[in-house]
Amino acid sequence: MPIVPGAALDALREWQDDAAPFQLHPGDLGWFWRFGAPATAAAVRTWSRGDELLAVGLLDGPEVLRLAIAPSAQQDEDLAQQLVDGLGRQAECVEVPTNALVRERLSAAGWQLDEPWTPLRRDLTEPVEDPGVRIEVIGPDRASVRAAVQRASFDRSTFTADHWRAMAAGPAFAGARDLVAHDGEGNAVAGITVWSAGPGRPGLIEPMGVHRDHRGHGYGTAITVAGAAALRDMGSSSATVCTPSANVAGVATYRAAGFRPLPERRDLRRVR
């Protein structure tokens, strides 16, 4: 049965570091797993030298490949050339770690800067404040509640309870927590999924959303604070997220929840 090799998830966990540039996280694979194991396996790309895994990519949609590179290989000439030679056959647009040599090589090969993104990080050394609303940890019996919040938060979302169960069956979900915030009347008003990469490593928010009928009341900040607290409980060193810079409201929400913006990053798009 086609599955994502455990080595790829293990490598992505190992490569996460607060001092390193933002790159593909095991939680990204975990969230993609909502489409099932075969689809996730088909979307993963790996580059190795001998038995050593050097890079992992996720084909996230029809044209975007999101890439992580081992810290020891970020400046590797041979790997950079392999990636330049191969990425054009994989995707129209690539997300590459900021300081990796392959960015320079792709630019030299004619790839152009694309959409800007804002990474944000919250340090989790200190305890996280109370979010101020009731937070529910979602399990299989409440998957439909989480799915309904997701669809009400994102206009084009097709997320269902079956998608949630497929995601929860994936190996990355062992390091995840799925939360829903409720208002004073018991309505489910916001949801978040957070992913640990292991103790002492940065965790990831993917995704967070607020029900369209309940925006403007601080629920996005509240659920984000709750997600940060969950990551701290799992031993994460920080909580991270990356959102399009055009998502001004999203950036403001994360900042209100104690996140600090990091230098903006840009995807690279192939010019035909």
LINRA-V874286 format. One record per residue. RES is the residue in one letter. SS is DSSP state (~ for helix, > for strand, _ for the rest). PSI is psi in whole degrees, 0 to 359 (NA if undefined). BURIAL is I if it has 16 or more other ideal C-beta (glycine too) atoms within 10 Angstrom, else O. Layout:
# LINRA-V874286
res;ss;psi;burial
RES;SS;PSI;BURIAL
RES;SS;PSI;BURIAL
This chain:
# LINRA-V874286
res;ss;psi;burial
M;_;131;O
P;_;124;O
I;_;160;O
V;_;126;I
P;_;139;O
G;~;331;O
A;~;326;O
A;~;314;I
L;~;318;I
D;~;318;O
A;~;316;I
L;~;322;I
R;~;313;I
E;~;328;O
W;~;351;I
Q;_;131;I
D;_;133;O
D;_;333;O
A;_;353;O
A;_;159;I
P;_;150;I
F;_;132;I
Q;_;178;I
L;_;134;I
H;_;153;I
P;~;333;I
G;~;333;I
D;~;318;I
L;~;322;I
G;~;317;I
W;~;321;I
F;~;333;I
W;~;350;I
R;~;338;I
F;~;357;O
G;_;162;I
A;~;313;I
P;~;318;O
A;~;322;O
T;~;316;I
A;~;319;O
A;~;337;O
A;~;350;I
V;>;137;I
R;>;143;I
T;>;150;O
W;>;131;I
S;>;162;O
R;>;110;O
G;_;233;O
D;_;1;O
E;>;123;O
L;>;125;I
L;>;332;I
A;>;148;I
V;>;133;I
G;>;152;I
L;>;119;I
L;>;94;I
D;_;83;I
G;_;183;O
P;_;342;O
E;_;357;O
V;>;126;I
L;>;125;I
R;>;130;I
L;>;140;I
A;>;142;I
I;>;138;I
A;_;138;I
P;~;322;I
S;~;347;O
A;~;7;I
Q;_;331;I
Q;_;18;O
D;_;119;I
E;~;314;O
D;~;317;O
L;~;316;I
A;~;318;I
Q;~;320;O
Q;~;318;I
L;~;316;I
V;~;318;I
D;~;329;O
G;~;332;O
L;~;326;I
G;~;337;I
R;~;349;O
Q;~;322;I
A;_;161;I
E;_;335;I
C;>;139;I
V;>;144;I
E;>;116;I
V;_;140;I
P;_;140;I
T;_;314;I
N;_;7;O
A;_;143;I
L;~;328;I
V;~;333;I
R;~;314;I
E;~;318;O
R;~;321;I
L;~;319;I
S;~;317;O
A;~;333;O
A;_;3;O
G;_;0;O
W;_;142;I
Q;>;154;O
L;>;139;O
D;>;213;I
E;>;134;O
P;>;143;O
W;>;150;I
T;>;111;I
P;>;147;I
L;>;150;I
R;>;142;I
R;>;123;I
D;>;139;O
L;_;24;I
T;_;316;O
E;_;156;O
P;_;151;O
V;_;140;I
E;_;161;O
D;_;135;O
P;_;341;I
G;_;4;O
V;_;166;I
R;>;129;O
I;>;131;I
E;>;132;I
V;>;124;O
I;_;132;I
G;_;183;O
P;~;325;O
D;~;347;O
R;~;18;I
A;~;325;I
S;~;328;O
V;~;313;I
R;~;320;I
A;~;320;I
A;~;320;I
V;~;319;I
Q;~;314;I
R;~;327;I
A;~;350;I
S;~;333;I
F;_;121;O
D;_;326;O
R;_;11;O
S;_;139;O
T;_;19;O
F;_;133;I
T;_;172;I
A;~;324;I
D;~;321;O
H;~;317;I
W;~;315;I
R;~;323;O
A;~;317;I
M;~;314;I
A;~;338;I
A;~;348;O
G;_;155;I
P;~;333;I
A;~;337;I
F;~;345;I
A;~;337;O
G;~;34;I
A;>;163;I
R;>;131;I
D;>;126;I
L;>;149;I
V;>;137;I
A;>;144;I
H;>;144;I
D;_;184;I
G;_;343;O
E;_;4;O
G;_;6;O
N;_;140;O
A;>;116;I
V;>;344;I
A;>;155;I
G;>;156;I
I;>;146;I
T;>;129;I
V;>;148;I
W;>;123;I
S;_;147;I
A;_;11;I
G;_;160;I
P;_;137;O
G;_;7;O
R;_;156;I
P;_;138;I
G;>;170;I
L;>;142;I
I;>;122;I
E;>;97;I
P;>;180;I
M;>;137;I
G;>;155;I
V;>;133;I
H;_;131;I
R;~;335;O
D;~;359;O
H;~;26;I
R;_;159;O
G;_;9;O
H;_;10;O
G;_;10;I
Y;~;331;I
G;~;317;I
T;~;316;I
A;~;313;I
I;~;330;I
T;~;319;I
V;~;318;I
A;~;321;I
G;~;319;I
A;~;319;I
A;~;321;I
A;~;319;I
L;~;320;I
R;~;319;I
D;~;329;O
M;_;1;I
G;_;8;O
S;_;145;I
S;_;333;I
S;>;165;I
A;>;131;I
T;>;157;I
V;>;154;I
C;>;127;I
T;>;152;I
P;>;137;O
S;_;334;I
A;_;343;O
N;_;71;O
V;~;318;O
A;~;321;O
G;~;315;I
V;~;318;I
A;~;322;O
T;~;314;I
Y;~;321;I
R;~;320;I
A;~;334;O
A;_;12;I
G;_;13;I
F;_;145;I
R;>;126;O
P;>;141;O
L;_;171;O
P;_;137;O
E;_;147;O
R;>;157;I
R;>;138;I
D;>;168;I
L;>;135;I
R;>;135;I
R;_;133;I
V;_;121;O
R;_;NA;O
